[in-house]
Amino acid sequence: MTEVTGAARTAFDYTMPSLGADMDEGSVVEWLVAVGDRVERGQVVARVETEKSDIDIEIWQDGVVDDIVVPTGPVVPVGTVLMRLTTTGEASPAVAPTAPEPSTLPPVRVDGERVRATPRARRLAEERGLSLVGVVGSGPGGAIRSCDLPDSDAAPRPAATRSERMRLAIAERMERSSRDIPHYRLERTVDLDALHRHLAEINEDRPVAERVVPAAAFVRAVARAADRHRELNGSWVDGAFRPGPGVNVALAISLRTGGLVTPTIVDAASLSLDETMERVREFTTAARAGSLRSEWMRDDSTITVTNLGERGADLVHGLISPPEVALVGFGRVLERPWVVEGHVVPRRLVQVTLAADHRATDGASGSRFLATLARFLEEPER
């Protein structure tokens, strides 16, 4: 929000929030307030479409709506003023824009023709030496988005569907990850028999809706291990590692329509197992119902967890989500023969993998992290 002070009132500009490190632009698909409405902190005021999903955005200021600046439809950059508010209290710094932008996308002349495109699409087109003339835009009003750009100037890409746009956005981000991040990968087999018994005791007298599943234990163990090994908890920015101020775990959730989203569990290392389970359940339910909230889609996640075991994969070799420096993957829990105190016995085992950035750490650091993570899962009482 940007403060505007006058003689008779104090006003704030409510701007398009950044709903993840890879978000440059978005469009309002539905306003849930109108001019003259009174709003309160935490109230959902609109639904925004990004390249990955529709997200409910909240207001963090009490006040009265003065003006709806951007109508539903136009694609606008992060930082664009969406709504003006007469305030009744202090503004929250959590929604302050980092870089205000124009609130409209006026057509610009390209090769003598008027073309409507997002700033990111124009920038990428310039970098690739492409012309925007003739490109079919998939954004509201026909605006050209970055995912609409062809690979060459010879064959413009037809408009992409929503699922296709999401996959293109994910592919572009993962291409950058694979190209720019020097990955190293480690894996470790973890015995989950003790954890299985521990969860069975916790869930014994609980209704199904309140039971704790292994996925929550995985997230909590990763958060606690990351808290012990801070060199794997943070971001690589401007050629240097920046440790996270806390452990903010991004949870990769696949969508029924295809693609995935990564809401963030803030201060995950401080949460109990039940609190972690509550977040996992809330995020998963909301993501698959298409009702994610902007407060969950943050750009300050410090490590990502992906669990493809529920999809049947025995092993997950993931790509780091920049600017993070680590991703932890969990495969399928399987009962297999395992040697315990010299005897071969059946055990519930899971393959845990670590993808890490070699600029920030090395194999020795990653191995210590996996050892700590395994210890937490194999000794759940800890």
HELIX and SHEET records of a PDB file:
HELIX    1   1 PRO A   93  VAL A   95  5                                   3    
HELIX    2   2 PRO A  119  ARG A  128  1                                  10    
HELIX    3   3 PRO A  140  GLY A  142  5                                   3    
HELIX    4   4 SER A  146  ASP A  148  5                                   3    
HELIX    5   5 ARG A  162  ASP A  180  1                                  19    
HELIX    6   6 ASP A  193  ASN A  203  1                                  11    
HELIX    7   7 VAL A  208  GLU A  210  5                                   3    
HELIX    8   8 PRO A  214  ARG A  228  1                                  15    
HELIX    9   9 ARG A  230  LEU A  232  5                                   3    
HELIX   10  10 ALA A  268  SER A  270  5                                   3    
HELIX   11  11 LEU A  273  ALA A  289  1                                  17    
HELIX   12  12 SER A  294  TRP A  296  5                                   3    
HELIX   13  13 GLY A  309  ARG A  311  5                                   3    
HELIX   14  14 GLY A  363  GLU A  378  1                                  16    
SHEET    1   A 5 THR A   2  THR A   5  0                                        
SHEET    2   A 5 THR A  10  THR A  15 -1                                        
SHEET    3   A 5 VAL A  81  THR A  87 -1                                        
SHEET    4   A 5 GLY A  63  ILE A  68 -1                                        
SHEET    5   A 5 ARG A  38  VAL A  39 -1                                        
SHEET    1   B 5 VAL A  75  PRO A  77  0                                        
SHEET    2   B 5 GLU A  25  TRP A  31 -1                                        
SHEET    3   B 5 VAL A  44  GLU A  49 -1                                        
SHEET    4   B 5 ASP A  54  GLU A  58 -1                                        
SHEET    5   B 5 LEU A 292  ARG A 293  1                                        
SHEET    1   C 2 VAL A 108  VAL A 110  0                                        
SHEET    2   C 2 GLU A 113  VAL A 115 -1                                        
SHEET    1   D 6 HIS A 183  ASP A 191  0                                        
SHEET    2   D 6 HIS A 343  ASP A 357 -1                                        
SHEET    3   D 6 ALA A 326  PHE A 330 -1                                        
SHEET    4   D 6 ILE A 303  ASN A 307  1                                        
SHEET    5   D 6 VAL A 249  LEU A 251  1                                        
SHEET    6   D 6 THR A 264  ILE A 265 -1                                        
SHEET    1   E 3 HIS A 183  ASP A 191  0                                        
SHEET    2   E 3 HIS A 343  ASP A 357 -1                                        
SHEET    3   E 3 LEU A 334  VAL A 340 -1                                        
SHEET    1   F 2 GLY A 234  VAL A 237  0                                        
SHEET    2   F 2 ALA A 240  PRO A 243 -1                                        
SHEET    1   G 2 ILE A 253  SER A 254  0                                        
SHEET    2   G 2 LEU A 260  VAL A 261 -1                                        
END                                                                             
